[in-house]
């Protein structure tokens, strides 16, 4: 019997997919639960998958890989989608796709199945990753399959019960959430109406609103080595632990809550609230260090490429030559991004409290108003004359044309 690898969460959707795959395709179903640091309880998944008809369950922890090889390249690039979204979901998808392909090769599977809907971005991200890494493997997306006729949670529950799967799934409607090491996203309920304010008291998982944050500031010091965070408040730790630590600190102070209407790849706008407390702090700290150590032209180009990187990752094009080329450029800039960044956290704000680096390009003698040996104020005369020459020539010509009544 041929095998299919199912991206499995243990939730109602992917549980219902197991008997559906067996019934519809006559495949042996091998489940794969991929842990990206979502912190969800994994106990009991083995029994649940077997009870639902799967022959095997892999539980793959890729948290450190996610932090080091997907999150950090985006942090170093300054990749932020549409000026706000730190791409917690988008960054995780290529690592998940790669793991699914690895398991498919190990099991000699002919297909990979995912439970993403036909309206969202994830179907694109998963499938582009699989196509890039394993073009020979078939992809099954039940929500786009005409033979999938379950359109509600109750229909899925009834289908499971009809196939001997009686698990404690409820029909209660809540937010649609995606959580991993970097963030948690919220969609649905009142967020589907952009005129409505989010019910933050009901929604937030990682922290509190700024209004409920402490009335005192909290200091945080982050040390970077070649663009990578290596310690927080003097304690050395892995990238994943840096993010975990900053998540706790940022959540406590109402940092990183974003309410955005974004443009999905498939053409529609969708509204979501993202909690990215640690990521927001880390991005800000990295940016503050870069502005101290990188020259003007490099920073300018990095900003443009950061926007491009965000678009590429959001659209699921991680395994592409252009993403690899941008990452290579960014990596070359990080050799001097080492130093210490001090911040204060206060009611949703990240306040700069001092940055130092052995590679700092800041010169107090040049920047001060005092005339020094390296800078003569009179040198600016010739510079401004040449720099403004095109403007002056054009203005003179426009005046001539006006006098000739040709404008």
Backbone torsions as a table, in degrees:
resi	resn	phi	psi	omega
1	UNK	NA	134.7	179.3
2	UNK	-72.3	153.3	-175.8
3	UNK	-110.0	149.4	171.5
4	UNK	-125.8	140.1	175.4
5	UNK	-96.9	123.8	179.8
6	UNK	-106.8	124.6	172.0
7	UNK	-69.7	109.9	-165.2
8	UNK	-117.6	130.8	178.0
9	UNK	-109.1	-18.3	-175.0
10	UNK	91.2	-3.3	177.7
11	UNK	-78.7	179.7	-175.6
12	UNK	-62.2	-46.2	-176.8
13	UNK	-57.4	-54.3	-175.5
14	UNK	-73.1	-22.5	174.0
15	UNK	-68.9	-43.4	178.8
16	UNK	-66.3	-29.2	-178.8
17	UNK	-66.4	-30.1	-176.9
18	UNK	-58.6	-58.4	178.7
19	UNK	-65.5	-30.1	179.1
20	UNK	-64.0	-42.2	177.8
21	UNK	-62.5	-43.4	-179.5
22	UNK	-64.9	-41.2	-177.4
23	UNK	-73.4	-39.3	-173.8
24	UNK	-84.8	-39.2	-174.3
25	UNK	-113.5	-8.5	-177.3
26	UNK	57.7	40.8	178.2
27	UNK	-96.7	152.7	163.0
28	UNK	-80.3	127.8	-173.7
29	UNK	-100.0	120.7	174.3
30	UNK	-110.3	118.4	-177.6
31	UNK	-88.9	149.3	177.3
32	UNK	-137.1	112.4	176.0
33	UNK	-98.9	122.1	-173.5
34	UNK	-110.6	117.9	-177.2
35	UNK	-93.2	112.5	177.0
36	UNK	-105.8	24.1	-179.2
37	UNK	89.5	23.6	-177.1
38	UNK	-73.0	-13.6	174.6
39	UNK	73.8	7.3	179.7
40	UNK	-75.9	152.1	-179.0
41	UNK	-71.8	121.7	-178.7
42	UNK	-97.2	-7.0	178.6
43	UNK	-61.9	136.2	177.0
44	UNK	90.4	-10.0	-179.6
45	UNK	-65.0	-36.1	-179.5
46	UNK	-58.6	-47.6	-179.6
47	UNK	-66.6	-40.0	-179.3
48	UNK	-63.9	-42.9	179.5
49	UNK	-63.6	-44.8	180.0
50	UNK	-64.6	-43.4	178.9
51	UNK	-59.8	-31.9	-177.7
52	UNK	-83.4	-6.7	175.2
53	UNK	112.7	3.0	178.1
54	UNK	-76.2	149.1	179.3
55	UNK	-86.3	-20.7	-175.0
56	UNK	-162.7	154.1	173.7
57	UNK	-132.7	126.1	170.2
58	UNK	-97.7	135.0	170.4
59	UNK	-116.2	108.4	-173.4
60	UNK	-109.9	118.7	177.9
61	UNK	-93.3	109.7	-179.1
62	UNK	-114.6	23.2	-173.6
63	UNK	-58.0	-48.6	-178.8
64	UNK	-66.1	-39.9	177.2
65	UNK	-61.2	-43.7	177.6
66	UNK	-58.7	-46.6	-177.6
67	UNK	-65.5	-45.4	-171.3
68	UNK	-84.4	-35.1	-170.4
69	UNK	-109.3	-6.5	178.0
70	UNK	-125.7	-48.3	179.2
71	UNK	-67.0	-52.0	-173.3
72	UNK	-63.1	-39.2	175.3
73	UNK	-59.1	-32.8	178.5
74	UNK	-76.3	-38.1	175.7
75	UNK	-62.5	-47.4	-178.8
76	UNK	-63.7	-31.2	177.8
77	UNK	-79.7	-16.9	-173.4
78	UNK	69.2	37.4	-174.9
79	UNK	-81.8	108.8	178.9
80	UNK	-131.0	121.3	-176.2
81	UNK	-80.0	127.7	178.8
82	UNK	49.9	42.3	171.2
83	UNK	69.8	-5.7	-173.7
84	UNK	-132.4	-40.4	-168.3
85	UNK	-84.0	120.8	-178.7
86	UNK	-86.2	10.6	164.8
87	UNK	63.1	38.7	179.2
88	UNK	-58.4	-40.8	178.3
89	UNK	-73.6	-47.4	-175.2
90	UNK	-61.2	-39.6	-178.6
91	UNK	-67.8	-27.8	-176.4
92	UNK	-79.5	-26.0	-171.1
93	UNK	-64.6	-41.0	179.5
94	UNK	-63.5	-37.1	177.3
95	UNK	-65.0	-37.8	177.2
96	UNK	-66.3	-45.1	179.3
97	UNK	-59.7	-43.0	179.6
98	UNK	-62.0	-41.8	179.8
99	UNK	-65.8	-41.3	177.2
100	UNK	-59.9	-41.6	178.5
101	UNK	-65.5	-42.0	179.0
102	UNK	-59.9	-43.1	179.2
103	UNK	-68.8	-38.1	178.2
104	UNK	-61.3	-41.2	177.8
105	UNK	-65.4	-42.4	-179.1
106	UNK	-62.6	-37.4	-177.2
107	UNK	-94.1	1.2	-176.4
108	UNK	54.9	41.0	-179.8
109	UNK	-78.5	151.9	180.0
110	UNK	-99.0	-12.2	-175.6
111	UNK	-147.8	156.8	172.6
112	UNK	-125.8	135.6	-179.2
113	UNK	-119.8	138.8	174.9
114	UNK	-128.8	158.9	-176.8
115	UNK	-102.6	16.6	-179.8
116	UNK	-68.4	146.3	-178.9
117	UNK	-78.4	169.3	-179.7
118	UNK	-82.7	0.6	-179.8
119	UNK	-103.3	-15.7	-170.0
120	UNK	-99.0	-179.0	178.7
121	UNK	-82.3	-27.4	-171.2
122	UNK	-63.6	-34.7	177.5
123	UNK	-57.2	-38.8	-179.6
124	UNK	-70.2	-45.5	-177.4
125	UNK	-63.5	-46.4	179.0
126	UNK	-61.1	-48.2	-171.2
127	UNK	-74.3	-34.1	174.9
128	UNK	-66.4	-38.0	176.6
129	UNK	-62.9	-44.7	-179.9
130	UNK	-66.2	-42.3	179.3
131	UNK	-61.6	-39.4	-177.8
132	UNK	-69.9	-32.8	-174.8
133	UNK	-98.4	-26.9	-176.3
134	UNK	-148.8	73.7	-176.3
135	UNK	-63.5	-16.1	-178.8
136	UNK	-85.2	-13.4	-176.0
137	UNK	-89.5	133.0	179.6
138	UNK	-73.8	144.6	176.7
139	UNK	-113.1	130.7	178.7
140	UNK	-114.6	126.8	178.2
141	UNK	-123.8	92.8	-174.5
142	UNK	-52.7	-38.1	-176.8
143	UNK	-66.3	-13.8	175.5
144	UNK	-105.9	3.6	-177.2
145	UNK	-94.2	127.7	-178.7
146	UNK	-60.9	-20.5	-179.1
147	UNK	-83.5	-7.1	174.9
148	UNK	-89.8	105.7	-174.6
149	UNK	-115.2	24.3	176.1
150	UNK	-96.3	119.3	-174.1
151	UNK	-117.4	13.6	178.9
152	UNK	-156.3	163.8	177.1
153	UNK	-62.4	-38.6	-180.0
154	UNK	-63.5	-39.1	178.7
155	UNK	-63.3	-38.2	178.4
156	UNK	-68.6	-40.3	177.6
157	UNK	-61.7	-45.1	179.4
158	UNK	-62.4	-40.2	179.4
159	UNK	-63.5	-44.0	179.1
160	UNK	-61.8	-45.7	-179.5
161	UNK	-62.5	-37.8	179.2
162	UNK	-65.2	-20.6	179.3
163	UNK	-106.8	21.6	173.5
164	UNK	78.1	17.3	-180.0
165	UNK	-110.4	101.6	-178.1
166	UNK	-114.5	86.9	-176.9
167	UNK	-110.5	158.1	-174.2
168	UNK	-77.2	58.9	175.4
169	UNK	-89.0	137.5	179.0
170	UNK	-104.3	165.0	178.3
171	UNK	-99.1	5.5	-179.7
172	UNK	-60.2	134.3	178.9
173	UNK	-90.3	132.0	177.5
174	UNK	-139.0	-173.1	176.6
175	UNK	-66.7	149.7	169.0
176	UNK	-86.0	120.2	-172.0
177	UNK	-123.7	151.0	170.3
178	UNK	-133.7	125.2	-177.4
179	UNK	-128.1	141.6	170.5
180	UNK	-152.5	-168.7	-178.7
181	UNK	-55.4	-36.6	-170.7
182	UNK	-84.2	-35.1	-171.4
183	UNK	-162.5	179.6	163.5
184	UNK	-139.5	135.2	179.8
185	UNK	-108.4	153.4	179.4
186	UNK	-133.1	129.6	174.2
187	UNK	-137.4	161.0	176.3
188	UNK	97.1	-174.2	-177.7
189	UNK	49.5	-130.5	-174.8
190	UNK	-67.1	-17.5	-179.3
191	UNK	-69.9	-16.6	178.9
192	UNK	-71.5	-12.2	175.5
193	UNK	-111.8	105.6	-176.6
194	UNK	-60.6	-16.6	179.7
195	UNK	-81.0	-10.0	-177.6
196	UNK	-95.9	140.1	175.6
197	UNK	-75.0	144.2	176.8
198	UNK	-64.3	143.9	175.4
199	UNK	-87.5	78.1	-172.1
200	UNK	-61.5	-33.7	-179.8
201	UNK	-62.9	-31.1	-179.6
202	UNK	-88.0	-24.4	-167.7
203	UNK	-94.9	-48.4	-165.3
204	UNK	-63.1	140.2	-178.0
205	UNK	-117.4	-41.9	-173.0
206	UNK	-89.6	-13.5	-177.3
207	UNK	-169.2	-156.8	-177.7
208	UNK	-124.7	169.0	174.0
209	UNK	-72.9	159.1	177.3
210	UNK	-56.3	-33.3	-179.5
211	UNK	-62.8	-30.0	-177.9
212	UNK	-98.3	2.6	179.6
213	UNK	-74.1	161.9	-179.8
214	UNK	-59.6	156.0	179.2
215	UNK	-84.4	-2.0	179.0
216	UNK	-110.5	148.3	175.9
217	UNK	-75.3	160.1	173.4
218	UNK	-129.8	131.8	-179.3
219	UNK	-86.2	142.0	174.2
220	UNK	-139.4	134.0	177.7
221	UNK	-121.2	125.0	-179.3
222	UNK	-118.2	130.6	177.2
223	UNK	-106.4	132.7	178.2
224	UNK	-113.3	144.4	169.7
225	UNK	-127.2	114.9	-178.2
226	UNK	50.8	46.5	174.5
227	UNK	83.5	0.2	-177.3
228	UNK	-112.6	130.1	177.4
229	UNK	-71.9	132.1	-176.2
230	UNK	-121.2	-13.6	178.3
231	UNK	-157.2	153.9	175.0
232	UNK	-129.2	124.2	-179.5
233	UNK	49.8	43.8	174.3
234	UNK	84.0	-3.7	-178.8
235	UNK	-102.7	119.5	178.8
236	UNK	-70.9	140.2	-179.1
237	UNK	-161.6	164.4	177.6
238	UNK	-69.4	166.6	177.9
239	UNK	-59.6	-43.3	-179.7
240	UNK	-60.8	-41.4	179.7
241	UNK	-71.6	-31.8	172.9
242	UNK	-58.4	-46.6	-178.7
243	UNK	-65.5	-43.0	178.1
244	UNK	-59.5	-44.7	-179.4
245	UNK	-63.0	-45.4	-179.4
246	UNK	-69.8	-29.4	175.7
247	UNK	-60.1	-44.6	-180.0
248	UNK	-64.7	-47.3	-178.6
249	UNK	-65.3	-45.9	-178.7
250	UNK	-67.0	-41.0	178.6
251	UNK	-60.7	-39.5	179.5
252	UNK	-59.8	-33.6	-174.7
253	UNK	-105.2	15.5	175.3
254	UNK	68.3	31.2	-178.6
255	UNK	-87.8	141.9	166.3
256	UNK	80.1	29.3	175.2
257	UNK	-96.9	118.9	-175.8
258	UNK	-125.1	127.4	175.3
259	UNK	-108.3	114.2	-171.6
260	UNK	-136.9	142.1	165.4
261	UNK	-101.7	111.3	-173.5
262	UNK	-111.1	160.5	177.9
263	UNK	-94.9	109.8	177.3
264	UNK	-70.1	160.0	179.8
265	UNK	-62.5	-36.0	-174.5
266	UNK	-76.4	-1.0	170.3
267	UNK	111.1	-8.7	-179.5
268	UNK	-103.3	160.7	172.1
269	UNK	-92.0	144.1	175.6
270	UNK	-138.8	148.2	-179.5
271	UNK	-106.5	137.2	177.7
272	UNK	-148.8	157.3	171.7
273	UNK	-114.3	128.3	-178.8
274	UNK	-114.7	134.7	170.8
275	UNK	-106.2	114.1	179.0
276	UNK	-136.4	64.9	-173.9
277	UNK	-64.6	-53.1	-179.1
278	UNK	-67.2	-40.1	179.9
279	UNK	-63.3	-38.3	178.8
280	UNK	-64.0	-42.0	177.8
281	UNK	-65.3	-44.3	-177.2
282	UNK	-65.2	-42.0	178.6
283	UNK	-63.0	-42.8	-179.5
284	UNK	-65.4	-43.4	-180.0
285	UNK	-63.4	-43.6	-180.0
286	UNK	-63.5	-41.9	179.3
287	UNK	-63.5	-40.4	-179.8
288	UNK	-65.1	-35.8	178.0
289	UNK	-70.8	-40.4	180.0
290	UNK	-63.4	-38.0	-177.7
291	UNK	-68.3	-16.0	177.9
292	UNK	-88.1	-30.1	-169.3
293	UNK	-112.9	-15.9	-178.7
294	UNK	-100.3	145.0	179.9
295	UNK	-75.1	167.3	-173.6
296	UNK	-58.6	-48.6	-176.5
297	UNK	-65.7	-38.7	179.3
298	UNK	-65.9	-43.9	177.8
299	UNK	-60.7	-40.4	-179.0
300	UNK	-64.2	-46.4	179.4
301	UNK	-67.3	-38.1	179.0
302	UNK	-61.5	-37.3	178.9
303	UNK	-62.2	-45.5	179.0
304	UNK	-63.6	-44.9	-178.7
305	UNK	-71.0	-28.1	175.4
306	UNK	-63.7	-42.2	176.1
307	UNK	-63.2	-40.8	178.5
308	UNK	-66.7	-41.3	178.2
309	UNK	-60.1	-42.3	179.3
310	UNK	-60.9	-43.6	179.0
311	UNK	-63.5	-43.8	-179.1
312	UNK	-61.7	-47.4	-178.2
313	UNK	-67.8	-42.2	179.9
314	UNK	-59.4	-36.8	-176.9
315	UNK	-85.8	5.1	174.9
316	UNK	82.4	19.3	-174.8
317	UNK	-102.4	42.1	-177.9
318	UNK	-63.6	-46.6	-175.5
319	UNK	-87.6	63.3	-178.5
320	UNK	-134.9	154.8	178.6
321	UNK	-58.8	-36.4	-176.4
322	UNK	-69.9	-38.5	177.3
323	UNK	-65.5	-41.1	179.3
324	UNK	-64.4	-37.3	-179.6
325	UNK	-68.4	-43.6	178.1
326	UNK	-63.3	-42.3	179.5
327	UNK	-63.4	-35.0	178.6
328	UNK	-66.4	-42.4	176.2
329	UNK	-61.4	-48.5	-178.5
330	UNK	-59.7	-43.3	-179.4
331	UNK	-59.8	-36.1	-179.9
332	UNK	-67.4	-26.3	179.7
333	UNK	-80.4	-16.8	-171.5
334	UNK	-83.8	-5.6	-177.6
335	UNK	-61.6	-24.1	-179.4
336	UNK	-108.0	3.9	-177.1
337	UNK	-88.1	68.5	178.2
338	UNK	-127.2	141.0	179.6
339	UNK	155.9	-167.8	-174.4
340	UNK	-122.7	130.7	179.9
341	UNK	-119.2	125.9	178.4
342	UNK	-109.1	134.6	-177.6
343	UNK	-135.3	159.2	170.3
344	UNK	-122.0	133.2	179.6
345	UNK	-103.1	129.5	-177.8
346	UNK	-156.9	110.6	172.3
347	UNK	46.4	57.7	176.9
348	UNK	84.1	-3.4	-177.8
349	UNK	-107.7	145.0	172.9
350	UNK	-112.8	112.5	-172.4
351	UNK	-107.1	125.6	179.4
352	UNK	-63.9	134.5	-178.1
353	UNK	-132.0	18.7	175.9
354	UNK	121.5	133.6	180.0
355	UNK	-132.8	134.7	178.3
356	UNK	-132.9	148.4	177.6
357	UNK	-158.8	142.1	174.9
358	UNK	-67.8	-13.9	-179.4
359	UNK	-103.6	13.7	-177.5
360	UNK	-57.2	135.3	176.3
361	UNK	-97.6	2.0	-179.9
362	UNK	-77.2	129.1	177.2
363	UNK	-119.4	114.1	-178.6
364	UNK	-61.5	-36.4	-178.4
365	UNK	-68.0	-33.0	177.7
366	UNK	-77.4	-39.9	-173.9
367	UNK	-78.0	-22.6	-177.2
368	UNK	-73.6	165.2	-179.9
369	UNK	-80.3	-5.2	179.4
370	UNK	-80.3	132.9	178.8
371	UNK	-70.1	129.1	-179.6
372	UNK	-121.3	-179.1	-177.3
373	UNK	-66.7	-30.5	-173.9
374	UNK	-84.1	-11.7	-174.3
375	UNK	-141.7	120.4	175.6
376	UNK	-107.1	121.9	-177.3
377	UNK	-56.0	-29.7	-178.9
378	UNK	-67.3	-21.7	179.5
379	UNK	-63.3	-22.3	-178.8
380	UNK	-68.8	-24.0	-179.9
381	UNK	-57.4	-55.4	-178.4
382	UNK	-65.5	-37.6	179.9
383	UNK	-61.5	-47.5	-177.5
384	UNK	-66.6	-36.0	178.1
385	UNK	-59.5	-48.1	179.9
386	UNK	-71.2	-42.3	-177.5
387	UNK	-63.9	-35.2	-178.1
388	UNK	-95.7	3.2	-176.8
389	UNK	-57.7	-46.6	179.0
390	UNK	-58.6	-38.9	179.6
391	UNK	-65.4	-41.1	-178.5
392	UNK	-67.7	-43.0	179.7
393	UNK	-62.2	-43.3	-179.5
394	UNK	-65.1	-43.7	-179.7
395	UNK	-61.6	-41.0	179.2
396	UNK	-63.1	-41.8	-178.3
397	UNK	-68.0	-38.9	178.5
398	UNK	-62.9	-39.7	178.2
399	UNK	-64.4	-40.1	177.7
400	UNK	-60.8	-44.1	-178.9
401	UNK	-66.0	-37.1	177.7
402	UNK	-64.0	-44.5	179.0
403	UNK	-62.5	-29.7	179.8
404	UNK	-89.2	5.6	-178.0
405	UNK	57.7	33.5	178.5
406	UNK	-100.9	3.2	175.6
407	UNK	-122.4	NA	NA
